[in-house]
């Protein structure tokens, strides 16, 4: 039997999938609690915790004398790693998924070149060595997990406290990409950051992002 936390996550993922895919459209009123409990075969306690989770992530909103509604998309916590995971599992059309991936790329283009430049000027020698190690691991095993580790390291060594949160979106976007790992650009980026060349580091990031 599933424990409460696993049940809550399962129901949260299912409802989030319906919201993110707009099977349950923006502004729609959620079914009564009794119907949702029956649909997912869970207790009211689990359902209440599920609704609390989805509310905290901006997917739903409760209105007095109206009920619980699907929130406007601008309130969705799309930076949140759980929401991004649910987005991957949602039954989105290829067109809708491509549109979201395009917006994610826009954000990466706005952030990543600047973070690369910051890393070149702010990162300690030890931090730069971490990036070099991440690159070597990626070269040895050029798969999605190691590429995401490399990008997370880039964001981490930028010295900006908000950057690690933005890295969740970057890692999700990489998982949607159909092109090969831009290894030569990552190599050039790592060299530029290691040498403290901020202009070159910024351009390297732009180069591989444009290639996506």
ChimeraX attribute file (.defattr): number of C-alpha atoms within 10 A of each C-alpha:
attribute: neighborCount
match mode: 1-to-1
recipient: residues
	/A:1	5
	/A:2	8
	/A:3	8
	/A:4	14
	/A:5	11
	/A:6	12
	/A:7	20
	/A:8	22
	/A:9	16
	/A:10	15
	/A:11	22
	/A:12	23
	/A:13	21
	/A:14	15
	/A:15	23
	/A:16	25
	/A:17	22
	/A:18	18
	/A:19	22
	/A:20	25
	/A:21	19
	/A:22	15
	/A:23	14
	/A:24	17
	/A:25	16
	/A:26	16
	/A:27	14
	/A:28	16
	/A:29	17
	/A:30	16
	/A:31	12
	/A:32	10
	/A:33	15
	/A:34	12
	/A:35	11
	/A:36	17
	/A:37	18
	/A:38	11
	/A:39	10
	/A:40	14
	/A:41	13
	/A:42	16
	/A:43	16
	/A:44	14
	/A:45	11
	/A:46	21
	/A:47	21
	/A:48	14
	/A:49	18
	/A:50	22
	/A:51	21
	/A:52	15
	/A:53	16
	/A:54	22
	/A:55	19
	/A:56	13
	/A:57	19
	/A:58	19
	/A:59	25
	/A:60	27
	/A:61	20
	/A:62	15
	/A:63	9
	/A:64	6
	/A:65	6
	/A:66	8
	/A:67	13
	/A:68	20
	/A:69	20
	/A:70	24
	/A:71	21
	/A:72	14
	/A:73	16
	/A:74	9
	/A:75	13
	/A:76	19
	/A:77	16
	/A:78	20
	/A:79	17
	/A:80	15
	/A:81	17
	/A:82	17
	/A:83	22
	/A:84	19
	/A:85	15
	/A:86	21
	/A:87	22
	/A:88	16
	/A:89	15
	/A:90	21
	/A:91	16
	/A:92	17
	/A:93	10
	/A:94	9
	/A:95	9
	/A:96	12
	/A:97	17
	/A:98	14
	/A:99	12
	/A:100	15
	/A:101	20
	/A:102	14
	/A:103	13
	/A:104	19
	/A:105	20
	/A:106	12
	/A:107	14
	/A:108	21
	/A:109	17
	/A:110	12
	/A:111	17
	/A:112	25
	/A:113	22
	/A:114	20
	/A:115	25
	/A:116	30
	/A:117	25
	/A:118	24
	/A:119	29
	/A:120	28
	/A:121	18
	/A:122	19
	/A:123	22
	/A:124	15
	/A:125	9
	/A:126	10
	/A:127	19
	/A:128	24
	/A:129	14
	/A:130	16
	/A:131	25
	/A:132	19
	/A:133	14
	/A:134	22
	/A:135	24
	/A:136	15
	/A:137	16
	/A:138	21
	/A:139	16
	/A:140	10
	/A:141	12
	/A:142	16
	/A:143	13
	/A:144	16
	/A:145	13
	/A:146	18
	/A:147	24
	/A:148	21
	/A:149	18
	/A:150	24
	/A:151	21
	/A:152	21
	/A:153	21
	/A:154	29
	/A:155	26
	/A:156	22
	/A:157	24
	/A:158	26
	/A:159	18
	/A:160	13
	/A:161	11
	/A:162	11
	/A:163	18
	/A:164	19
	/A:165	15
	/A:166	20
	/A:167	24
	/A:168	21
	/A:169	21
	/A:170	23
	/A:171	20
	/A:172	19
	/A:173	20
	/A:174	20
	/A:175	15
	/A:176	13
	/A:177	13
	/A:178	8
	/A:179	9
	/A:180	11
	/A:181	18
	/A:182	15
	/A:183	15
	/A:184	11
	/A:185	19
	/A:186	22
	/A:187	15
	/A:188	16
	/A:189	28
	/A:190	25
	/A:191	19
	/A:192	22
	/A:193	28
	/A:194	22
	/A:195	14
	/A:196	19
	/A:197	18
	/A:198	23
	/A:199	16
	/A:200	20
	/A:201	31
	/A:202	22
	/A:203	19
	/A:204	24
	/A:205	23
	/A:206	19
	/A:207	17
	/A:208	17
	/A:209	17
	/A:210	9
	/A:211	10
	/A:212	15
